[in-house]
């Protein structure tokens, strides 16, 4: 509805102006009506049923999920592992030429940012078999703080997959061994040894 209204005062009669006003009703003619939201009514405190401790709480549900995961693994060990025994192979210890020992962490059932990290350890006595005394000294100097007196320790988590990090560490050790076996000028090597 549009109404014509005049805005004037008795003192200011010549400044008579006409303005247009629009009337917005706040409720209908039948009276105020409230639209009912069934979702809002469901969570309304007055309408909620009384809790009778018959539903599962969040910690209880977490315990239930953990038990379900354990039961799943127990079921696999009971029914699937006997079938896999025909594929079992006898353990053969690594040969003396395999000197690399890789370690990485794996968490069953969840992903972790440290799953791609690989740690490579090499025992000192296994490196001694491959290098002469001077080459071993050069290898220790090249490794720097990665040698703790007993073993060489390298780690890598540059790449998104553990196999890529493993390959990188293997290539790094190959390059270090190749560099250690290179013959350099004995005077320079002696000077490095004296420092």
Buried (B, 14 or more C-beta within 10 A) or exposed (E): EEEEEEEEEEEEEEEEEEEEEEEEEEEEEEEEEEEEEEEEEEEEEEEEEEEEEEEEEEEEEEEEEEEEEEEEEEEEEEEEEEEEEEEEEEEEEEEEEEBBBBEBEEEEEEEEEEBBBBBBBBBBEBBEEBBEEBBBBBBBEBBEEBBEEEBBBBBBBEBEEBEBBBBBBBEEBEEBBEEBEEEEEEEEBEEEEEE
